[in-house]
Amino acid sequence: MTGVNGPVEDLTGRRTVVVTGASSGIGLAAAVDLSRRGDRVVLVGRDPARLQSAGDRVRETCGDRPELFRADFAVLDDVRRLAGRLRESYDRIDVLANNAGAIVLQPATTVDGFELSMQANHLAPFLLSNLLADRIGRMVVTASGAHRSGALDPDDLNAALRRYRPMQAYGTSKQANILFTAEAARRWPDVPAYSFHPGVVRTRFGNESRLVALGMRLLPFRSPEKGAETLVWLANQDPSRLVDGGYYHDRRPRRPLAKAADPRLAARLWTASAKAVGIAG
Protein backbone atom coordinates (compact mmCIF):
# COMPACT_ATOMS: atom_id res chain seq x y z
CA MET A 1 0.00 0.00 0.00
CA THR A 2 1.26 3.48 -0.86
CA GLY A 3 0.37 6.56 1.18
CA VAL A 4 0.62 10.25 0.34
CA ASN A 5 3.86 10.53 2.29
CA GLY A 6 5.34 7.30 0.95
CA PRO A 7 4.77 3.58 1.47
CA VAL A 8 2.79 2.55 4.54
CA GLU A 9 4.85 0.08 6.48
CA ASP A 10 3.09 -3.04 7.72
CA LEU A 11 3.16 -2.42 11.45
CA THR A 12 0.05 -4.45 12.21
CA GLY A 13 1.20 -7.97 13.10
CA ARG A 14 -1.30 -8.87 15.79
CA ARG A 15 -1.85 -5.54 17.44
CA THR A 16 -4.70 -4.73 19.78
CA VAL A 17 -6.72 -1.77 18.47
CA VAL A 18 -9.53 -0.25 20.53
CA VAL A 19 -12.09 1.70 18.49
CA THR A 20 -14.71 3.77 20.29
CA GLY A 21 -17.91 4.69 18.53
CA ALA A 22 -17.52 1.43 16.63
CA SER A 23 -21.19 0.46 16.32
CA SER A 24 -21.59 2.17 12.95
CA GLY A 25 -20.15 4.73 10.57
CA ILE A 26 -16.46 5.57 10.56
CA GLY A 27 -15.70 3.48 13.63
CA LEU A 28 -17.19 0.30 12.20
CA ALA A 29 -15.59 0.89 8.79
CA ALA A 30 -12.20 1.38 10.45
CA ALA A 31 -12.65 -1.73 12.60
CA VAL A 32 -13.45 -3.85 9.54
CA ASP A 33 -10.41 -2.51 7.64
CA LEU A 34 -8.04 -2.95 10.59
CA SER A 35 -9.30 -6.47 11.23
CA ARG A 36 -8.72 -7.35 7.59
CA ARG A 37 -5.12 -6.22 8.05
CA GLY A 38 -4.63 -8.68 10.90
CA ASP A 39 -5.29 -6.51 13.94
CA ARG A 40 -7.29 -7.73 16.92
CA VAL A 41 -10.01 -5.09 17.09
CA VAL A 42 -11.93 -4.17 20.21
CA LEU A 43 -15.26 -2.44 19.62
CA VAL A 44 -16.70 0.08 22.08
CA GLY A 45 -20.25 1.36 21.66
CA ARG A 46 -23.25 2.63 23.58
CA ASP A 47 -26.16 0.60 22.18
CA PRO A 48 -25.92 -3.15 22.92
CA ALA A 49 -27.91 -4.27 19.86
CA ARG A 50 -25.97 -2.12 17.40
CA LEU A 51 -22.70 -3.10 19.06
CA GLN A 52 -23.59 -6.78 18.67
CA SER A 53 -24.50 -6.18 15.03
CA ALA A 54 -21.17 -4.43 14.45
CA GLY A 55 -19.33 -7.37 15.99
CA ASP A 56 -21.19 -9.73 13.65
CA ARG A 57 -20.23 -7.55 10.69
CA VAL A 58 -16.53 -7.68 11.59
CA ARG A 59 -16.68 -11.45 12.12
CA GLU A 60 -18.52 -12.08 8.86
CA THR A 61 -16.10 -9.88 6.93
CA CYS A 62 -12.84 -10.89 8.53
CA GLY A 63 -13.42 -14.22 10.27
CA ASP A 64 -12.42 -13.06 13.75
CA ARG A 65 -14.91 -12.30 16.50
CA PRO A 66 -13.98 -8.93 18.03
CA GLU A 67 -14.27 -8.19 21.72
CA LEU A 68 -17.22 -5.93 22.54
CA PHE A 69 -17.39 -3.39 25.38
CA ARG A 70 -20.46 -1.30 26.10
CA ALA A 71 -20.06 2.21 27.50
CA ASP A 72 -22.15 5.37 27.41
CA PHE A 73 -19.85 8.38 27.14
CA ALA A 74 -22.62 10.56 28.57
CA VAL A 75 -21.84 8.88 31.91
CA LEU A 76 -18.29 9.31 33.18
CA ASP A 77 -18.64 6.37 35.56
CA ASP A 78 -19.24 4.23 32.47
CA VAL A 79 -15.95 5.52 31.05
CA ARG A 80 -14.14 4.69 34.29
CA ARG A 81 -15.58 1.18 34.28
CA LEU A 82 -14.62 0.78 30.62
CA ALA A 83 -11.04 1.78 31.36
CA GLY A 84 -10.89 -0.71 34.22
CA ARG A 85 -12.21 -3.55 32.04
CA LEU A 86 -9.80 -2.72 29.23
CA ARG A 87 -6.90 -2.67 31.69
CA GLU A 88 -7.94 -6.06 33.02
CA SER A 89 -8.19 -7.48 29.51
CA TYR A 90 -5.12 -6.05 27.76
CA ASP A 91 -1.59 -5.40 28.96
CA ARG A 92 -1.08 -3.18 25.92
CA ILE A 93 -3.38 -1.25 23.61
CA ASP A 94 -1.32 -0.66 20.50
CA VAL A 95 -3.79 1.87 19.08
CA LEU A 96 -6.58 3.74 20.83
CA ALA A 97 -8.93 5.25 18.25
CA ASN A 98 -10.99 7.89 20.03
CA ASN A 99 -13.76 8.03 17.47
CA ALA A 100 -16.99 8.19 19.50
CA GLY A 101 -18.92 11.39 19.00
CA ALA A 102 -22.32 12.98 18.58
CA ILE A 103 -24.08 16.06 17.27
CA VAL A 104 -26.57 17.04 19.96
CA LEU A 105 -29.56 18.86 18.47
CA GLN A 106 -31.06 20.20 21.71
CA PRO A 107 -29.34 21.53 24.83
CA ALA A 108 -28.75 18.68 27.27
CA THR A 109 -26.83 18.26 30.49
CA THR A 110 -25.33 14.91 31.48
CA VAL A 111 -25.64 13.24 34.87
CA ASP A 112 -22.12 14.55 35.49
CA GLY A 113 -23.27 18.14 34.95
CA PHE A 114 -21.69 18.89 31.57
CA GLU A 115 -23.07 19.94 28.21
CA LEU A 116 -23.63 16.66 26.39
CA SER A 117 -21.56 17.19 23.23
CA MET A 118 -18.60 18.52 25.23
CA GLN A 119 -18.69 15.46 27.49
CA ALA A 120 -19.37 12.79 24.87
CA ASN A 121 -16.94 14.19 22.30
CA HIS A 122 -14.14 15.50 24.52
CA LEU A 123 -14.29 14.90 28.26
CA ALA A 124 -15.09 11.18 28.01
CA PRO A 125 -12.25 10.36 25.55
CA PHE A 126 -9.95 12.65 27.53
CA LEU A 127 -10.71 10.63 30.67
CA LEU A 128 -10.42 7.27 28.90
CA SER A 129 -7.09 8.19 27.34
CA ASN A 130 -5.66 9.38 30.63
CA LEU A 131 -6.76 6.23 32.46
CA LEU A 132 -5.12 4.08 29.77
CA ALA A 133 -2.11 6.27 28.99
CA ASP A 134 0.47 3.82 30.32
CA ARG A 135 -0.94 1.06 28.06
CA ILE A 136 -1.36 3.00 24.79
CA GLY A 137 1.06 2.63 21.90
CA ARG A 138 -0.49 5.42 19.79
CA MET A 139 -3.66 7.48 19.77
CA VAL A 140 -5.83 8.60 16.86
CA VAL A 141 -8.63 11.10 17.48
CA THR A 142 -11.54 11.78 15.13
CA ALA A 143 -11.83 15.55 14.98
CA SER A 144 -13.54 17.66 12.30
CA GLY A 145 -13.28 20.68 10.09
CA ALA A 146 -16.28 21.83 12.11
CA HIS A 147 -13.74 23.12 14.64
CA ARG A 148 -14.03 26.35 12.63
CA SER A 149 -17.31 27.06 14.44
CA GLY A 150 -15.83 26.33 17.86
CA ALA A 151 -15.85 28.88 20.66
CA LEU A 152 -13.95 27.09 23.41
CA ASP A 153 -13.59 28.68 26.84
CA PRO A 154 -11.70 26.30 29.17
CA ASP A 155 -12.99 28.29 32.14
CA ASP A 156 -16.58 27.46 31.18
CA LEU A 157 -17.02 24.09 29.51
CA ASN A 158 -20.80 24.54 29.71
CA ALA A 159 -20.87 27.88 27.89
CA ALA A 160 -22.81 26.38 24.97
CA LEU A 161 -25.85 25.77 27.18
CA ARG A 162 -26.59 29.47 27.60
CA ARG A 163 -27.40 30.10 23.93
CA TYR A 164 -27.46 26.68 22.37
CA ARG A 165 -26.51 26.25 18.75
CA PRO A 166 -25.94 22.60 17.82
CA MET A 167 -23.18 23.10 15.26
CA GLN A 168 -21.30 25.58 17.44
CA ALA A 169 -21.47 23.19 20.39
CA TYR A 170 -20.26 20.37 18.15
CA GLY A 171 -17.54 22.57 16.65
CA THR A 172 -16.35 23.55 20.12
CA SER A 173 -16.00 19.89 21.08
CA LYS A 174 -14.06 19.23 17.86
CA GLN A 175 -11.82 22.22 18.59
CA ALA A 176 -11.19 20.56 21.95
CA ASN A 177 -10.30 17.27 20.21
CA ILE A 178 -7.53 18.92 18.18
CA LEU A 179 -6.15 20.84 21.16
CA PHE A 180 -6.25 17.71 23.35
CA THR A 181 -4.36 15.67 20.77
CA ALA A 182 -1.61 18.27 20.43
CA GLU A 183 -1.27 18.63 24.19
CA ALA A 184 -1.21 14.85 24.67
CA ALA A 185 1.69 14.68 22.23
CA ARG A 186 3.57 17.25 24.31
CA ARG A 187 2.81 15.59 27.66
CA TRP A 188 3.16 11.97 26.51
CA PRO A 189 6.24 11.89 24.27
CA ASP A 190 6.16 8.08 24.15
CA VAL A 191 2.60 8.00 22.79
CA PRO A 192 2.33 9.32 19.22
CA ALA A 193 -0.98 11.15 18.86
CA TYR A 194 -2.83 12.41 15.80
CA SER A 195 -6.21 13.96 15.04
CA PHE A 196 -7.96 14.06 11.69
CA HIS A 197 -10.92 15.41 9.76
CA PRO A 198 -12.79 12.55 8.05
CA GLY A 199 -14.68 14.77 5.62
CA VAL A 200 -18.45 15.05 5.44
CA VAL A 201 -19.51 11.47 6.01
CA ARG A 202 -22.99 9.96 5.63
CA THR A 203 -23.53 8.36 9.06
CA ARG A 204 -26.27 8.16 11.69
CA PHE A 205 -25.40 11.72 12.82
CA GLY A 206 -28.48 13.91 12.74
CA ASN A 207 -30.94 11.14 11.93
CA GLU A 208 -33.45 12.74 14.31
CA SER A 209 -33.44 16.06 12.47
CA ARG A 210 -35.09 16.63 9.10
CA LEU A 211 -33.01 19.78 8.64
CA VAL A 212 -29.72 17.98 9.24
CA ALA A 213 -30.85 15.07 7.06
CA LEU A 214 -31.66 17.51 4.24
CA GLY A 215 -28.27 19.16 4.66
CA MET A 216 -26.57 15.77 4.42
CA ARG A 217 -28.35 15.12 1.13
CA LEU A 218 -27.26 18.49 -0.29
CA LEU A 219 -23.65 18.38 0.87
CA PRO A 220 -20.99 16.43 -1.00
CA PHE A 221 -20.61 13.46 1.32
CA ARG A 222 -18.41 10.38 1.38
CA SER A 223 -18.95 6.85 2.57
CA PRO A 224 -17.93 5.74 6.08
CA GLU A 225 -15.21 3.63 4.42
CA LYS A 226 -13.76 6.72 2.73
CA GLY A 227 -14.06 8.71 5.96
CA ALA A 228 -12.19 5.98 7.85
CA GLU A 229 -9.23 5.90 5.45
CA THR A 230 -7.20 8.53 7.29
CA LEU A 231 -7.90 6.90 10.66
CA VAL A 232 -6.61 3.57 9.38
CA TRP A 233 -3.65 5.24 7.70
CA LEU A 234 -2.67 7.09 10.89
CA ALA A 235 -2.98 3.83 12.82
CA ASN A 236 -0.52 2.14 10.45
CA GLN A 237 1.91 4.75 9.20
CA ASP A 238 5.43 4.82 10.64
CA PRO A 239 5.45 7.64 13.26
CA SER A 240 8.71 8.96 11.80
CA ARG A 241 6.71 10.01 8.74
CA LEU A 242 4.01 11.80 10.75
CA VAL A 243 3.78 15.02 12.74
CA ASP A 244 3.28 14.12 16.38
CA GLY A 245 0.20 15.95 17.64
CA GLY A 246 -0.66 16.86 14.06
CA TYR A 247 -4.05 17.35 12.42
CA TYR A 248 -4.69 15.48 9.17
CA HIS A 249 -7.20 15.38 6.33
CA ASP A 250 -7.11 12.92 3.45
CA ARG A 251 -3.78 11.55 4.69
CA ARG A 252 -2.07 14.94 4.58
CA PRO A 253 -1.11 17.23 7.46
CA ARG A 254 -3.31 20.30 7.60
CA ARG A 255 -3.15 23.47 9.62
CA PRO A 256 -6.22 23.90 11.85
CA LEU A 257 -7.46 27.38 12.63
CA ALA A 258 -5.37 29.29 15.15
CA LYS A 259 -7.93 28.71 17.91
CA ALA A 260 -7.30 24.96 17.55
CA ALA A 261 -3.51 25.33 17.41
CA ASP A 262 -2.76 27.54 20.42
CA PRO A 263 -0.52 25.64 22.88
CA ARG A 264 -1.49 27.93 25.76
CA LEU A 265 -5.17 27.28 25.14
CA ALA A 266 -4.43 23.55 24.86
CA ALA A 267 -2.66 23.57 28.23
CA ARG A 268 -5.56 25.45 29.83
CA LEU A 269 -8.02 22.98 28.35
CA TRP A 270 -6.04 20.04 29.71
CA THR A 271 -6.02 21.52 33.23
CA ALA A 272 -9.75 22.33 33.08
CA SER A 273 -10.61 18.91 31.66
CA ALA A 274 -8.58 17.08 34.30
CA LYS A 275 -10.40 19.02 37.02
CA ALA A 276 -13.76 18.32 35.40
CA VAL A 277 -13.26 14.56 35.29
CA GLY A 278 -11.47 14.34 38.64
CA ILE A 279 -7.95 13.31 37.72
CA ALA A 280 -4.55 14.89 38.34
CA GLY A 281 -3.77 17.61 35.81
N, C-alpha and C positions, 0 to 999 in steps of 0.2 A: 504494500500500500504506500502511496506517495502523498505526503501532505504539502501544504503551501510552503512551509519552511524546510522542506526536504523530506526524505523517507521517514516514515513512522517506524521506530524500532519495535520489535515484538517484545514488550515487557510483561505480557500477561502471565504466561505460565499457568499457575493455578492460584491466582490472587483472590483475595476476598474483597468484594466491592459492595458497599452498602449504598443503596439508592433510596432516598426518601421521596415521597410523592410518586411512588412507583406503580400505583394502581391503574394509571392510564396515561395518555399523552406522552410527553417527552420522557418522563421517568420510565414508563414501561418500554418505550422504543429503545431507550439506552440500555435497559436491563437485557432485552432480547439480543441486541447487538453485542454487548459485552459477554453474555453467556455463550454466544456463537464463537467468540474468540477464545473461549476456554476458561473464562473467569467464573468463580463461584459467586453468584449474585445473591444478595440479601435484599428482599423487598420490604419497604416500610410504607404503610398506608393507613388511612383513617377508617375506611369503610370495610368491614370484614368480608362482605360478599364480593366487592370489587377487587379486594386484595387477593382473595382466593381465585377469582377469575384470571387475574394477572399472573398468578403463579402457574395456573394451568396453561396459559398462553406461552410462558417461557418454557415449560416442560415439553409442550407439544412441538414447539419450534426447535428447541435445542437438545431435548432428551434428558436434561437434568432438572430435578425438582428443586426450586430455590427455597431458601428459608424465608418464612413470612413473619413479620413483626407488626402488630397493630399499635398505633399511637395516634392520638389526637393532639396536634400541635397547638390547639386552642387551650390546652390544659398542661401547664408546665410540669405538674406531677407525672403526667403521662410521659413527658420527655425524660424526666429523671428515671422513671422505671425502665424506659426503653434503653437508656444508656447503661443501666445496671445489667439488663438482660444481654445486651451486646457484649459487655465486658465479660460476663460469665461464659459466653459462647465462643468468643474469638480473642486469641492473644494478640492478634494484629489485624487491623483493618487497612488493607493496602490503599484503598481509595474510599473516601467518604464523599458521595455526591449529594450535596445539600440542594435538592431540587424541589421539595415540597413548597407549595405556595398557593395563594388564592387572591382573587379580586373580590372584595367585599362590597356589595352594592348598597347596603344600608349601614349607618353607624351602629357598631356593636362593641360591647365591652366584654372581655373574657372573664372567667371566674377568678383570674389572677389580677384583674383590674386594669388591663391594657387594651388599647384599641386593637381590634381583631387582626387586621392585616399586618400591623407592626409586630404583633406577637407571632402569628403563624408564619410570616415570611422572614422575619429577622430574629426576634428574641428566642424563639424555640430552636432554630438551627444554631444560633450563637451558643445557647446553653448546651445543646447536644455536642457540638464540636469541642467545647471546653471540657466537658466531662469525659470525652474520648481522646483528648489531644495526645496523650502519651501512647496511644495505640495506632494513630493515623499515619499512613505513609504519605498520602497527598490528599488535598481537598479541592473539590470542584464545586462552585456555587452558581446556580442558575440565577442570573440577574436579569436586567432588561434595559433596552433603550428607553423605556418609560421612566428611567431615573431623571430624565429631563424635566419632568413635572414634579419632582420631589421638592419638599420644603422642610428638610430635617432640622429639628432643634433638639439636640441631645438633652437639654435641660427640661424638655417637655415632650416625652414620647407619645403622649395622648393628645397633642395639639390638634390632630385631624378631627377629633370628635366635636370641636367647638363649631366648625362650619364644614360639615362633611361633604367632600367631593371624592367619589370612589377612585377616579384615576389619579388624583393627587395623593390620596392615601396610599394607593398601590405604588405610585412612583416614589414616594418617600421611603417605603420599605425596600424598594429596589436600589435606591440611592444608598440605603444602609447596607445592603448586601455587598455592594462594590467597596464601600469604605471598610466594612468588616474584613473582607478578603485581603485587602491591602495591609490592614493593620495586623491581621493574623500572620501574614508573611514576614512582617517586621518582628513580631514577638516570638514566632515559632520558626526560627531559621531552618530547622530540620524537617519542616513540613511544607513542601511546596504547595502553594495555594493560588487558585485562579478563578476568576468569575467570567461569565460570558453572557452575551445577548443571543437568544436562540432565533430571533426573528419573530414575525407575527405568525403564530402557530395555531391551527385549528384544533382546539382541545375542548374540554368540558368547561373551561372558564366562561363565565357569563351565561351559562345555559338558562338561568332563571330570568334573564332580562331580554325582552324583545329588542330593545334598543341596542344592546351589546351584540346580540345575535345578528341584527341587521348590519351593524358595523363590521362584523367578522365576514359577512358575505361580500361587502363592498371593498374591503381591504385586500391587497395582494397577500395571501396567506400561504404557508407551506405546511407540509405534512409533519406529524410528530417525528417521523423518522428523519426528515431533513433538519428539523429543529434540534434533534439529539446529536447530530453529527459532531458539532464542536465539543459537546460534553464528552463524547466517546474519544475524540481526538485528544483532548486535554488529559483524559485519564490514561492515555497510552503514549503520548509523545515523551521523548527524553527531556527531563527538566532543563538540561543544559541548552536546549533550543527554545525554551520558553522564558517569559518575563515573570519572575516570581511576584505574586501579588497583582499580576496584570489582568486587564479586562480585554476580552476577545469577542470577535464576531466573525462568523464564517471562517474560522481557523486563522484569523489574522489578529494581531494586537491592535486595539483601538484606543483612542484617548477619550475617556468619559468627560463629561462636563466638569468644570473646575470644582463645583460643589460636591462631586463624587470622587475627587482626587486630592483633597486637602488633607495632609497628614495630621494637622492639628485637630481638624474636625473628626477625623477617624479615631484619634486617641481619646477625644472627649466622648465619642459614641461608645467606645469600648468600656470606658469607666462607668458611664451611665447604664449601659446594658448589663454589666457585671453586677452593679448595685440592684438593678431591677430584678434580675433572676436569682440573686442571693449567693453569688460566688465571689471569690477574691478577684479584685481588679488588677 
